[in-house]
Amino acid sequence: MRRLCSSYKLLPLAAILFSMFSGCSKIAHDVYVVSSAKKVGIVQPGDSAFTAFRFYNSADSAVTLSILPECDCTNVSTNHLVLQPHSSEKLYVSTLPDNRGEFTKYIYINLPNGDGFHTLSITGIVE
């Protein structure tokens, strides 16, 4: 049976399925994210880039994450992502890069219980 990242306890089916994704990392006590860095590839000038980040809560109680995009050019599906016990949720993100060439946009996650911040990133190239 696969374990969720570095967790050493047996987890419910949702956690087992979640752990099958690569790049899973623990960002706070009982909160995990699949890949904190996303590459969106090539974007045409004036087009938005879209991606999603999946989070999992392995705790027995709900957890709320506060979401803070770095700039007005980056939009998130919610400013407060509620993770129910032993469940996963996706955060959908779009960004409109403003210049040609490589770009990186950041989304900051305010972690529960004063655990600080975790940074997500989106990278790509505007042709």
C-alpha positions, 0 to 999 in steps of 0.5 A, spaced: 500 500 500 502 506 498 503 512 503 502 519 502 508 522 501 512 521 507 506 519 512 507 513 516 500 511 517 495 507 513 490 512 510 483 512 507 482 510 499 482 518 497 489 519 500 492 512 497 489 515 490 492 522 491 499 519 493 499 516 486 500 523 483 508 525 483 511 531 486 507 530 492 510 534 498 507 536 505 506 543 506 503 544 513 501 539 518 497 534 514 496 538 508 499 536 502 500 539 495 501 535 488 507 539 485 508 546 487 511 548 480 507 548 474 510 549 467 504 551 462 509 551 456 508 557 450 503 562 451 501 566 445 501 574 446 494 576 449 492 569 451 491 567 459 495 561 461 491 556 465 493 550 470 490 547 477 494 545 483 491 539 487 491 539 495 490 534 500 488 534 507 489 528 511 487 530 518 480 528 521 478 536 521 477 541 516 483 546 514 482 552 510 488 555 506 488 563 504 490 564 497 494 570 495 496 571 488 502 575 487 499 580 482 492 583 479 494 579 473 493 572 476 486 570 478 485 564 483 478 560 483 477 562 491 481 566 496 479 561 501 480 553 499 477 549 504 479 542 505 474 537 508 477 531 512 481 526 508 479 529 502 482 533 496 481 540 492 483 543 486 485 550 486 484 553 479 489 559 476 489 563 470 494 568 469 495 573 463 503 574 462 504 582 460 511 581 456 514 577 451 519 571 453 519 567 460 515 569 465 514 566 472 508 568 477 507 566 484 501 564 488 502 564 496 498 560 501 497 562 508 498 556 512 493 554 518 495 554 525 501 560 524 505 555 519 507 560 515 507 561 507 508 556 502 509 558 495 506 556 488 509 558 481 507 558 474 512 558 469 512 559 461 514 563 455 510 568 451 512 568 444 
